[in-house]
Amino acid sequence: MKLTLFWHRRDLRQHDNAGLAAALQSGYPVVPLFIYDREILDLLPSRRDARVTFIYDEVERLARQTEQAGGTFLAFYGRPLEVFEELLTQHEVAAIYTNEDYEPYASERDTAVAALAQRHGAAFQALKDQVIFAKNELLGKNGKPQRIFGAYRKAWTEALRDEHLAPYPSRDLYTAERLARLPGAAPRPTLAGMGFEEFRQEVPASELPPESLVRNYHKTRNTPGRVDSSTRRSVHLRFGTLSVRELMRQARELNPKLLAELIWRDYFMMLLWHYPFTATESFEPRLRHVPYRNNEEEFRAWCEGRTGYPLVDAGMRELHQTGYLPNRARIAAAGFLVKHLLTDWRLGDRYFADKLLDYDMSQNVGNWQWMAGTGVVAAPWFRVYSPQSQLEQYDPDLAYVKRWVPEYGTSAYPAPIVDHKFARDRAIETLRAAYRAAQ
C-alpha cells in the first residue's frame, strides 16, 4: 500500500494546517509523524527543558487524536535523514509533505531529506504555513529584500487578500478514510527514554486571546507589571499549536498594532531566509569586529538579575523562573547587556535560546541585532537606553519590580554594577571606533 507521510515540525495542530491539508488530499492514506531531532535536542544545555515537555505533550495529544480518528501516528527520537531512510525502505512512500521552515539548519535539513526522497522515488512537498508571505514574495522594486520595515509593512498590507488568512480544511479532512493504520508500529519514545526530565512551565491556552485584551493591546503592551500586557500566545505561534492566520484575522479586525507586530514576525523570517549568516554573524560588516568586553562575572550578574538596575533584574528573574520576558523588560535587558556591559549580542541570544519558552531564532536574532545596531534593520549604534528612565516610564509604580525583586529598596539589593553615564560613553566610543577602523 502506497502511503503519504506528513512530517509535523513547527505546526503541532490538526486544524488550519496547510501542509497537512495538502497531504490529506494527495490521494494516498496519510501517516502523520514527528521526529524528536537529535541534531537539535542533543545540543540543549539541560535535560530539564520545559519546551521539550511542551512538545512531548502536544505530540502525544496529536497521537491520541489520530488514533481516535482511525489512523496511526508515528514518533521517533533520532536524526531526520536516518529516520526517513528507514521509513522509505520499509514502506512504499508516494510523497513526504511538510510545512516550510526558514531557519538555516532547517533549510539544509529539508534539502537533504528532499534529495533522499527523490532517490527512493518519492516526492517532497513543503508548503507555506507559519507566515503569510515568505522568501521572495515581497521583494522591493530593485528585486532585493525589503530592508526597511515600514516599506515591507506597506507592501505586506497592500498585497494581503482575504484568502491569505483563510483557514485550511485539514481538521475536516482528518478522517479514517484518509488516514493509514499501521499495525505493529514502533512505540513512541518517552521523555525518560530520550533522557529528559518532565518539567512544565505555565503556558496559556492555545485558543485565541480574549477580545478585550486584543482591543487594548496597544495600551498595555509596554506595561510589564500587568497580567494582560500581551496576548502571551508567542509560545503557540512558535510551535504551531495556534495558526498565525487565526491570530492575524483577529488582529486585523480588532487592533492594527497587534497586526503590525505579527507582520514583524513575517519580516524577520524573510530576512533570516535571505541572510542566514546573520544567525551567527553581524549583518553590518563594520561592526563585526567590535572589541566586546564579555566580562564573565558581569554576564553572570545579568543572567541572574543582579545588575542593580531593577527593571533589567526583574525581567531576567521572570525569564529564569517562568520562561517568559515581557516586551519592555526584554528591550531593557538586551540593551543593557550589549551597550552598558559591552557584551557580544550572540551571548545574549544564546542565553535567551536556552531560557525562553517562545525562543524563535529569526525574531530573537533580528531583535538582538537591532538592539546592538548590527542588524539588517538596526537601531542607531549610538542609541543607549537609560535603564532608570525606562523604569520611570514603564513601571512608575514599581508593580513589576516589586513582584520579581522584592528586596529592591533595601540594603540587600546590590548597587549598580556600572554607572549609566560611564557605560553610555564607553559604548558609544567603542562602537564609533569600530566604525572608523572599518572604513
N, C-alpha and C positions, 0 to 999 in steps of 0.2 A: 504494500500500500504506500503510494506516494504521500509525503507529508509536507506541510509548510511549517517552518519554525518561526515563532515570534520571540524576539530577544528583548525582554524588558531591561532598561537601564535607568535613565532619569525620568521614568514615566510609570511609576508604580500605581497604576489605576487601570480599571477596565473602561470607564466612561470617557467620552470625548478624547479618544486616543487615535491619532492619525495613522500611525503605523499598524496598530492592532486592527483598525477597521479595514485597512487595505489587505492585511493578511487573511482576515476572515472572509474576504471576497475574492481570494486567489483561486478558488475552485478546488482546493485540496484541504483536507482536515488539518486543523491547526494544533500544534503543541506549543504552548507558551512556556518560556523558561527564563531563569535568572542565573547569572554567574557571579558568585562572590569572588571578585577578581583579585587574585593573589598579587598581581603586579601593583595593585593599589593598597590592599589591606596589609600586606607584609611590610609596608613602609610606615605604617602608623606607629607612633612612639609608645602607645599604650594598648594593652589588650582589654582595657576597660573604657570603651568608647560608646557614648550614647547614640551616635549616629549609626553605628553598626547594629546596635539593638533595635533602633527605629527601623532600619532597612529590613532586618530579620522579621520583625513583627509584621511589616507590610507585605513582605514576600509570603509569609505564612497565611496572611489574610487572602491574598490573591490565590494561593494554592487551594484554600478551602472553598473559595467561590468557584474556582474552576472545577473542583470535584463535585460540588453541588450542581453545577451546570451539565455534568456528564463527561468531563474531559480529564486529561492528565496534565499536571503542572510539574515541570522538572526544575530542579535547582542543583547547582554544583559549586564546589569550592575548588577553584583551580585557575588556570590561565586560559583565556578565551580560545586561543589557537589550538591548544591541546584538547579542550572540551569539544570544539566543533570538529576537529579531526576525528574524534571518536564517534560523534553523532553522525557525521556524514558517511562514515564507514559502516556503522551499524544499521542505518536507515536509508531508505530511498527518499532523499530530500529534494523537493522541487525548487524550493526557494527559502531564503532566510530574510525575514522582514524585521526592521527595527526602526527607531527614530534617530535622527541626526544628533550628534554631539560635537561641539565645536572646539573642545579643548585639544591642545597639541597631542597628548598621548592618545586620546580617543580617535583623532583623525588617523594617526599612524596605525592604531589597532584595527580600525574598521577597514582600512585599505588592505591590510594583511588578511583579514577574515574574508573580504570580498574575493581576493585572489585565490584563497583556499577553496572557497565555494565554487569558483569557476573551474578549478581543476577537477572537482567532483561532479561537474555538470549541473550545478545548482545556481540559481540567480541570487543576487544580493541586492535588496532594496532598502534604502534608508530614506525616510520621509521627514519633512519639517514638522515639528510638533511643539517644541518648547519656546519658540519665538514666533512672531507674526511675519517679520521679514528677516532674511538671513543672507549671509555670504555676499553675493554681488547684486542683490535685488534692489538696493537703494544707493547706487553709485552717484557721485557728483557729475556735473556736466563734462568734466575732464576725463570721465571714465575711471576715476580713482575713488577710494572710500571717502565718505564724508568725515572730515576730521574735526569739524566744529559741530557741537551737539545741537545748537539752535537750528542750523541748516538741516541736519539729519532729522530732527523732530518735525520740521516743516514738511520735508519730503515724506516722512512716515505718515503724517496726518493727511496729506493730500492723496497719498496712494491707498489709504485704508478704505476698504469696502465692507459692507455688512457680511459678505461671505467669508472674509478673512477671520471673523470672530465666530462664525457658525460652528456649532459642535459637530463632531464626527459621531456616527451611529454605532460605535464599537460595542456599547453595552447591549443594544438591541440585537446585535448580530451574534452575541456570545451565547450560543445555544449548542445543545448536544449534536445537532446535525452538522455544525461547522467545526466542532472540536474533535480531536482524536483521543481515543482511550488506548493507553499503552500498558497492557498487563505486565506485571513484573518489573516495572520501572524502579530504578535505584532509589533508595530512601533519600530524602532531602537532608542536607547537613544540618547539624545543630550548632548553636553558639559555642557550646563547650567543645564540640568536636572540631570546630575551627580554631579553638584556643582562645575564645573571647569570654569575658565575664558578662553576665546580664547586668546592664546599667542603663537606667532610664532617667531622662530629664524631662520636665514638663513641656509638652507641646500642645498648642491649642487644636481644636477640632479642624479637620480638613475642609469643612463646609465654608461657604463664603462668609466673610465677616459681617456683623450687623450693619444694616444700612445707616444707622445713626452714626456709627464710628466712621464709616466711609465718607459721609457728608461733612464731617468735622475734621477730616484727616489733615487738611491744610492748616488748621488752627492748632492741632495738638502734636504734630509730628516732631516738633523740636522741644517738647516738654518731657524730658526723660522720667520725671517722677510720676507721671500719670500712667495708669494701667492701660488706658486706651490711647496711648500716644502713637501707636502704629497698628496696622492690621495684624501683625505677628503671623503672617502667612508665608514668610520667606522660606521657612523650612519645607513647607508643602510645595512651593514652586521649585525649590532646589531638587527635591526627589520626585516631583511629578505626581504627588498624591492629590494635587489640585491642578486643574488645567489653567494655563495662563489666559486662555480665551475666556474662561468663566469670569476671572477677576477683572480682565480688561473690559468686558461687557458691562460689568457693574460700575467700574470706574468711569467709563465713558458716559454713563447715564448720570452718575451722582457726583463725581469730583474730578475735574480736569487735572488737578495737581497730582493725584494718585496715578492717573493715566500717564502723566509726564514721567513720573518715577518708574513706571513699568516700561516706558519707552527707553529709558536709560539702560534697562536690562537687555533689550534687543541690541542697543548701540554697543555696549561693552562686549557682547558675544560676537557681534560682527567684527569689531576691532581685533579681538583676540584671534579670530579665524584668519584675518588678513595679516596680522603681525604676531605670529605665535611666539617669536623670540621674546616678546615683552613679558612672558610669564616668568622669565628669569633675568632679563636684562632691561635696563632703562631704554625707553624709546628715544629720548633726547641724547644724541651722541656726545654733546658737550658736557653732559652730567653723568657719564659712565665711569668716571674715574675720580669721583668726589672722595676726598680722604676722610671717610666717616670714622668716628671715634670708636664705636662699637664697644663701649665700656661694659664689661660683663656684669659688674656689680650694679650699675645704673639700670641696665636692661632687666636684671632680676627684680629690682625695685619696681620698675614699670609693670612687669608681668604680675607681680604680687599686690599691686595697688598701694605702694609705699613711697610715692614720689613727693608727698607734701602738698600736692595740688588736688583738692578734694573732688573736683568733677572728673579728673583723669582717674583717680583712685577708685571712685565709686563705680565708674564704668568697668574698669579692669576686674574689680571684685565681683560685680554682677556676671561678667563673662565667665570668670573662673567657676562660680557656683551654679550658674544656670545654662550656660551656652549661648546666652543672648547678650547683645550690646546695642542699646538704643542709638538711633541715628546721631544725635548731637553729641552723646558721650563717645561714640565711635570716632567722630571727627576730632574731638578734643584729645582723645588718647593717641590717635595716629599722628596728629600734628605735633603733639608734644614729643613723641619718640623721634620723628625724623628731623625736627627742627631744634627743639630745646636740647635734646640729648645727642643730636647729630649721629643717629644710628641708621644704618642701611635699611631702607624700606623693606627689603627682602626678609630681614629678620622678623619684622612686624607681621608681614604677610604669612610667614611660616608659622608664627605663633597663633595667629588667627585661624590658620588652616587646621591646627591641632585642636582648637578650643571651640570655634563657632559651630553651632548646630547647623546654621544655614550657609556655611562656607561654600562659596561658588567662585571658582578661580577667576573668571572673567570680571565679575563685579569687584572682587577684592583687589586683584592686580590693577584694574583700572582706577579704583579709588585710592589705593596706596600711592600709585604713581602720580595721580592728580595732586595728592597732598604733598608729595615730595617735590613736585614741579618737574618731574622727569618723563611724564607720560605723553601719549598721543594727544590727549586732552589734559591740560595741566593748569593748576593754579599758578600764579606768578611765583617764581622761586623765592622772591624776596618777601612773600606774604608769610608772616609768622603770627599765628593767633595767640592772644593772651589767654591763658587758662583761667585767670581770675575774671577777666571781662566776660568770657564765655559762661562762667559760673553765675555772675551777676545778671546776665541777660536771660539765661535759660533755666536757671534753678534759683531764683532770687530768694525763695522761702526755705531753701535747703532741704526740701522734701526728699529729693533723690539722694542727696549726700547723707542725710541723717539715717536713711534706710540702710545704706551699704557701708558707711563709715561712721559708726556710732560714736567713736572716740574723737571725732573732729571737734575742735574747740577745747580739748583737754590737753594736759601735758603728755598724754600717751600718744598723741598724733605727731608724726615726725615733721620737722621743719622742711621746707622745700629743698630738694636735692640740688637745685640750680636756680640762680636768680634769673628772673624773666628777662630783664633788660640785657644782662650779660649774655644770656643764651641767644636772644634775638640777634644781637650784634654779631656774635660768633657765627651763627648760621648764615647770615647774610654775607659776611665777609668770606666765609669758606666757599659758598656757592658762587659768589662773584669771581673769586679767584679761579675756580674750576672753569667757569665760562671763559675767562680771559686766557687761561692756559691752553684751551682747546681751539682758540681762534688762529 
